[in-house]
Amino acid sequence: MAMMNPKFRLRYPKGHFWSPGKFFRTIGDIDLKTTTHYIRNQHNMNQATLQHFHT
């Protein structure tokens, strides 16, 4: 990245731009029905619900 963008080192002096300790993964090959079922049936109030994703 630094070779393609000379200002990279100014913005990221430690040489990386990823957040430490964070990991995210996509849901993969799961269809919409399975995803909807999972979201509707989760019981943790801190988890996202379908209302968070409607536009």
N, C-alpha and C positions, 0 to 999 in steps of 0.2 A: 504494500500500500504506500509506503513512504517513497518508493521509487517512482510511483505513478503520480503522486501528489507531493510536491516539495513542502507544502505547509503542514503536512501530516504530523511531523515531529513537534511543531509549535502547538498544535491542538492536543496531541497525545504524547507528551514527553516520555512516558514510560514505554511507549512502543505498542500499546494495545488499546482498543476502544471497547472491549466487552466488559460488562459489569461483573465484578468478582462475586462468586457464590450464587449466581442465578442460572436456572436451567428451565427452558421451555421446550415443549414438544407438541407437534401437531397431532391431531387425532388419527391421522393415517388413513387407512382404507375403510373406515367405518361409514356406513350410509347415514342419511339424514334421519331415518326412523330410529336407528339405534342411538344416535346422538340426542335426539329429542327425548327419547325414553330415559336416558341417563340424566339429563338435566331436570326433567320433571320429577324424577324419583329420588333425587338427592335430598338429604335432610339437614345438611349443614347450612345454617343461615349465612355464613360467611362466603359461601360459594355463589357464583353467578347464576342467574335464572334466565329463562327465555326473554323476559321483559327487558333485560339489559342489552339484548342483541337486535331487537326490532328497530327498524328505521322508519 
